[in-house]
Amino acid sequence: MVNKKIELDRSSPVPAYFQIASDLKSRIMRHEWSITQKLPTELELAEQYNVSRITLRQALAELEKDGILKKKRGKGTFIVSDPTPFVAELNYRLVTNDKLMQTPYSITAQVLDQCIVTDLFPAVAEHLQLNSSDSAVYIKRLFLLDDRPLAIGRSYISAKYVPHLELRSLINNSISTTLQQYYSLVPEYVEDYIEACRATQADIALLNCSLDTPMILISATSFLSDQTPLEYSTALWCGDYVRFRLPLKRGSNGFIIT
């Protein structure tokens, strides 16, 4: 079979090795090669992209760093994981990480911390409309997709509404289910904010990712029917491994989230 030639954009400010890494990732997602299959040799790939083997190795190193490829000495480079991103609905249950438990993916959660906090960050106190004498229950969870770290969730709930929550085990590791069944608390609406951000060294260690991994931060404040804030939460997502779907439906005043 004739070795296919792939043209890179030589005028682009994006480095050639990064263009190659992105293209190889797309080819794997299109199932040009299957999981556990060996890639063509470095020489063959370098000829396909018309680059030096040094440049080609830089591209392979990027995918190896992301856990997609693995080099085996004397045997070649193999595909070890599917780079297809996890796609999830962008809604309240997702932001609070409970929606994850209802997907066909093998997703698990680990509660890392659950305690009462009194010295609240100013942003938390502001979102929950608390003063210096108030306290909140803090819950930190790590979410894994097929045992791969995917997101870190942090939630703060006004302690006056959830007595002894810090001592209770979460029902199915779900905050919303626990609030509903133990305290009859169901949010009426939520305000969300989405932004790109950088991870701290501690978060990088938990998510087992590199310093340059793109991160998506979703912050949410939930409110009861009387507009009292109940919970302030943040979810830090590995941006190279997740996509959010935001379904919209036309309403009388334009499109609305469904």
Secondary structure, DSSP 4 states (H G I P E B T S, - for coil): -PPP-----TTSSS-HHHHHHHHHHHHHHTTSS-TTPBPPPHHHHHHHHT--HHHHHHHHHHHHHTTSEEEETTTEEEE-S--PPEEEE-SHHHHTT-GGGGSSS-EEEEEEEEEEE-S--HHHHHHHT--TT--EEEEEEEEEETTEEEEEEEEEEEGGGSTTGGGSPPBTTBHHHHHHHHH----SEEEEEEEEE---HHHHHHHT--TT--EEEEEEEEE-TTS-EEEEEEEEEETTSEEEE--EEEETTEEEE-
